[in-house]
Amino acid sequence: MKRKGTKRGKVITLTTKHARTKQDLGNGFTRLEFLNLPIPARGFRTFRFSGMERNVIPISGGWFITNDTTQDAWVTANYPQTSRTWIITMLNPTKVNRTTQFFVIVKNPS
């Protein structure tokens, strides 16, 4: 996992090899899950999925907080940056460090 940026606003780049689970959805679609990704207290993280390595096309992305779900968290961006890259930026306004689960649905163009 490549990590860049400042302490409160890192960009974490993920590829298919970083997925903890892969679920075949049929017809060339796969759901990739990335678990326990950190978001600091009063900070944000940008998760950048790159499909270049396996030549996959991201179709959709999503997330949920995996600890302390009673407090707020917001996604400020959730979009395809390019035909092979998906971006999700999450904000944690609380006073505690939290983790998230990020997932992306990809299509193999072959």
N, C-alpha and C positions, 0 to 999 in steps of 0.2 A: 504494500500500500504506500503510495507516494503522498507525503504530507508537506504542504507548503504554507507560508503565510505567517501572520502574527498569532499570538497566543489566543486571542478571543475570536479570531475570524479565519481559521485555517480552511484551506481547500483540501479535501481528501479525495484523491482520484482512485476509483475502483474499476476493476475489469472483471470479466467472467471468472477468472481464476481466483478472485477474492470471495466469490459467493459461497456462503456456508451451505445453502441448499439450492438445488435446481429441480424445478418441477416441470416435466414435459406436459404442455397443454394441448399437444397435437397440432397437426398442420404446420409445423415449423415454428410454433410459438413456445417459448420457455419463460417461466417465472424464476427470477434470480433473487435470492434474499441475502442481505448483508446485515449481520447481527451485532449488537452491542457497540455501536459507533458512538463516541463520546461527544457531548455538547457541554461546554463549561457553563458554570453559573454566570448569569448576566452576559452571556456571549452567544455566538452563532457559529454554525459550521455550514460550509457548502460542500455537498457531496456531488462529485462529478463522475458519472458512469461513462466509460469509453468502450464502445463496441468494436474498435479498430482491430484489436488483437485477434478476435475470432470472426471478424467480418459479420457482426450482427447489427440489426437496426433496432434501437430502443423505440417502443411504441407508447409506453406509459410508465409512470413512476408513482410511488406512494411511500408512506411512512407511518409509523406510530411510535410513541414514547414507550419505552420498555420498563421504566421505573418511575415512581412517584407520579402516577397518572392523575392525581387529584388537582395538580396545578397546571396552569396554562403553558402552552407551547404553540408556536406559530410557524407555518411555512410561509416564507416571503417570496419564494420563487419555486416553480415546478414546471419545467418546460424543456423541449428539445433545443439544445444550443446549435447542433448541426445534425445532419442525417445519421451520425454515429455517436452522438453525445447527448446525455440527459443530465440536467442540473436540478438539484433540490437544495434550497438554502433554508435552514431551520434556525429559529430564534428561541433561546431559553431565557425568559425574563426573570426566572426565580433565583433564589440565593443558594441553590444546591446544584452540584454537577449531576447531569442526567445522561442516559443513553437512549439511542433510538434504533429502530429496525427500519432499514431502507429496502425497498424492493423495486425491481424494474421488470417489465414484460418486454421481451425481445423477440424479434422475428429473424430467422435465418433466411436470407434471400435466395438460397439455392433451391 
